[in-house]
Amino acid sequence: MAADLPAEVWLQIFHYASEDDALFDYALPTSMVESSWFKMVFGGWTLRSANEGLNVMQRRSYATKKAIMATCRTWRQLGQEFMFRFLFINDPTNLVRLRPLLDRYRTLGWWAKRLHITRYYPGLGATIDDLERSLVAIIRRCPNLEIFVLDWPIKDSLLAVADSLCTYYPTTLRTLHLNVPSSSLAKVILMLDALPALTSLRLTFDVPTPDSFHLGAAANLTLTLNSLEQLSLCGPFQDFFEQLMGWELPALRSLSLDFLSYREDLPDIIEFLTTHGSALTFLDINCIPVLDVPTILDLCPLLQTIAFNFDWRLDSAEGEPWGVGSLVNRPHAHITTIGCHWLHHAFGVGDAAKYAAVDPLVTHIIRRRNDMNFAAINKQSFPKLQRVRVLDRMLLRDLEAADGPSPDCFERWERWWNQCASQGVRLEDCTGALLGTLPQDEPEDDESEEEEEVREDLRDLIRQCRAMTTARDEPFYGNPGSRRRSGAFGQQHT
């Protein structure tokens, strides 16, 4: 009876089995998206970023799709839709291999909705010219592409790639993530002018713009991006941001600015928020130079999430006995989540602990700023506050390696914890778990009854699939997943 099911039913079943809906979300990951612990094959625990987690999700979904297509000829034909709607390239030579396949079977490219190419490392058997020609050809063969992610610098290839995107997807492309050289800023602006349907945009700039750089005709363009809801910029993007000041961005709701370690010639963020901040619901500013948080919050009355550098000096707290000031000029009615960047010195672990031994005065000053900023988090200033999240993955890795804060900083963790708990606010780490939750190795014990039942169900499903056909292709193989348990600060690994 199962073999007689109509194709529409099988497609719906395959859709549920693939579990890939999250891979087609137009929104790009932000700093608030949860990281996850995983155990390395050789070594201890480490953290997987949101982007890395997305890659793992894709691989697991890909393994399921391979298994579906390997079951029988009918499933292979039906499963092509799911196999090719997300083209994930983590080896640049696969671009060269994929191109002739899409040239030969034109319908395969028609299914593609997302093209995701991870960072390119030279010396892997493909030249830049080969990659460029293959990438442009693949773009042309995917007429329904909605999401394009290119996570490595394309330098001289930007013009060809941008021209292909603007030619084939001016009204269909919704999400774009590019890693571009700052010297190609004019090309980027002209490309955005030809992609008015974008809803999510992430640009990562590699090096500062040279002094001799000129925008030419692009300098006079005032773009109107009516659909752009999410904008994320990373690196030395100061010159791009200056051009952005005068653009029309009526739909902008999410803004992420990560200056990395660059601290020179920062653009006027306050001026930008004066024009574009009134409708923002998400704001993430990660930079070293201090900004005026109370003014920023006044300019963004609808914000629900804000993240900033908790090493900044809070001017309103200077001179107070306990350094308690205010992050607001008036209570903010909508903030539910506050993200804390940096805080490297707060718990006395990792490289910060070594630095504290060399320069204890600077460490003391930074920790005092951390305490001042954290003490200013309260329900009087943020009546709807639900969570405070420590965002730095390196800090959490150092805490895991040290099994918690150093003895002289443990009191700080307890004080912050009690402050949040007394107000009904969750104090979280970048995984979304309570701050103080660390991973533990699972003991090598026997399988639980529940795990054995799940395995038996899977065995039964495999038996049914094998019974449905006598013609079977060669099997495909995927990597098994992993699980973890959690423990608190001070609890030893087992």
Beta strands, then each sheet from edge to edge (+ up, - down):
strand 1: 36-39
strand 2: 45-48
strand 3: 86-89
strand 4: 114-117
strand 5: 147-150
strand 6: 175-180
strand 7: 200-205
strand 8: 230-234
strand 9: 254-258
strand 10: 282-286
strand 11: 305-309
strand 12: 337-341
strand 13: 387-390
strand 14: 426-428
strand 15: 437-440
strand 16: 485-488
sheet 1: 1+ 2-
sheet 2: 3+ 4+ 5+ 6+ 7+ 8+ 9+ 10+ 11+ 12+ 13+ 14+
sheet 3: 15+ 16-
end
